[in-house]
Amino acid sequence: MILIGDVHGKFSELKKLLNKFNSEKFIQLGDMGLGFRKELDEQFLFPTSLKFLRGNHDNKAVCLKQPNYLGDFGVTPEGYFFISGAYSIDRFLRTEGVDWWADEELDYAQFSAMMDLFVKTKPKIVLSHECPSVITHAICNGRVIHNRTVSALNEALFRHQPTTWFFGHYHKHYDFDFEGTRFVCLAELETMKLS
């Protein structure tokens, strides 16, 4: 399994990556860039080997039409726990329905159901677009914009510490340990093979 960082609509670059590792399975960690330009959404055919999470720069309605979309949260057949969505800190600069969508984050009921499944399954590996607030605090020099997503992920972390947590969203590579959990942020179009 190969993980892929944010794509942001750069589908030709994504296609090159997929061709480079043509016999592998892939999971993309959100911000595929679906919903910004209809012609791009329709022209790129996702191979069955690629699954993806939804980031804050993805239109949920467009994602739901894709059979490759993993969903809001759940567990993959390989046992990886996944959580879609994130909060856009630049939403005041965006236009709803054009380049920002009000359902970019899970709602409270969805987070409650996600938490129940998370505690029940006690995953070793977590895949998300966003990360817990304690990790945001570490990688953003103490600056955290509190929102539902970082708060819910933080609570999940303190209810169960997975072995490894992979995420995107911050467009820069990070790899460090926090109280026994390895956190890895993939940069835009960065790949990482899961062993």
N, C-alpha and C positions, 0 to 999 in steps of 0.2 A: 504494500500500500504506500502510495506517495501522496503527501499533503502539499497543497499549493496555497500560497498567500493570495492577497487581494488581486483581482484582475482589472477592475475598473473599466470594463468594456474593451480591453485590449485583446480581442479574440484571436487576431492573427498570431500574436505572441503566445497565447495559450495553446493554439493549435500546434505550434512548433514544439512546445514542451511536451504535449501529448504524443507527438510523433517520435520525439527523442526517447521516450520510455514506452514504446508502443505495446508492450506485453503486460503492462502494469495496470492496477486499479488505482483510481485517484479520488481524493476528497478535497474539494476547494473550500476554504474557510470563510467564505462570505465576501461581500462587495464584488460579486461577479460583474455588476454593472447592468443588470437587467432592468429595463423600464425607462432608461434615459433616451434611447433612440430606437424606435420601433423597427426600423430597417435592420439594425444590428441584431435585435432580439430574434428576428425571423430568419436571418441568413445563416446564423451559426447553429449548426446541428450538433448537439452534444452527443458524443459517443456513449454507449451504455457503460463503458468503463469509468466514466466520470460522474461522481455525485457531488452535490454542493450544498452548503449552508447558505442562509440568507443573511446579508449584512445590512447595515443602515443605508447603504447605497444600492439597494435592490427593491424593486416594486414587488410587494408580496403577491399581488394578483397575477403578475407575469410569472413569478416563480412557481406558483401553484399550478400553472399550466404545463410546467416542465416535468416529465416523468423522472428526471434526474435529481429533482429537488428532494432532499432528505426529509424536510418538514420542520416544524417549529422546535421540537426536541424529541429525543428518543435514544434508542440504542441500535447501532448498526449490526448486521449479521456477524461481524468480527468482534463485537463486544465493546465498541467505542461509544461512549456517551456523547451526544451532540446537542448543542443549544444554538439556535439561530437568533439573529437580531442584535441591535445595539442602538444607542442614542446618538444623534447627530449634534455635535456641539455648534455647528455652523447653520443650524436649521433656520435661524432668523435671516440668513442670506439666500435662502432657497424658496421655491414656490411649490406649494402643496399640489400634488398630482403631476408635477412636471419633473422635479428633481429632489423631492422630499415627500415621504409618505407617513401619515399619522400613525400607521400600524407598524412602524419600524421596530418597535420593541414588543415583546410579549406583554400581555396584560397581567393583572394580579392573579386572576384565576389560572391562567396558563403557567405562571411561575409557581403557584401552589402545587399544581399537578406535576410540574417538572421536578420540584423539590421532593415530592413523594417518591417518584420514580428513581431519582438520584440516590436517595437514602436507601431505598429498597435494593437497588442493583449494586451499590458501592463500586463504581467503575474504577478501573486502574488507569484508563486513559480517557481524557475529556478533550473534545474538540469544540471550539466556539469561535465566534467572531470577536467578541469582547472578552475581557478578563475581570476577575474580582477587583473590588475597589482597593484592597491592600496592594495588589500588584500594580494597578494604575498609579497609586501613590508612589510606588518604588520607581516606575519607569518615567513618570512625569514630574520628577523632582518635587514631590509633595502636593502637586496640584491635582485635585480630583473634582470633577463635576459630577455630583451625586445624581443618580437616576435609578430607575427601577432595575435596569439590567445589571449594573455593577454591584448594586446592593444585594440582589438575589443571588448572583454568582458568588459574592462574598459569603453570604449565609451558607450556600451549598458547600463551599470550601471548608468552613468551620464545622459543618456537620459530618463531612467525610473528606479526608485528604487522599486524592488519587495519587498515583505514582508520577504521572506526567500530564500536563495540561498544555495543549497547543491552541494558539489563537492568532488572529490577524489584527486588522483595524488600525494599528499604529505605524504601519509602513516602514518599519525599521526592525532589524533582527535583534532580538534579546534572547538570552538563554541563561537562566540562573535558578538557584534553589531557594525556595521559601518554606521553611519549617518542614522539610522532607518531601515536598512536591517540586518537581522540576517544571518550570514554566518556560515555554518557548514561543516567542512571537515571530511569525514569518513575515518578511518584508514583501512588498508587491512582487508578484510572480516568482517568489522564492519557492524552491521545492525542498522537501525533506522526506527521506524514506523511513518508514516505520519498520523496525526489525521484527 
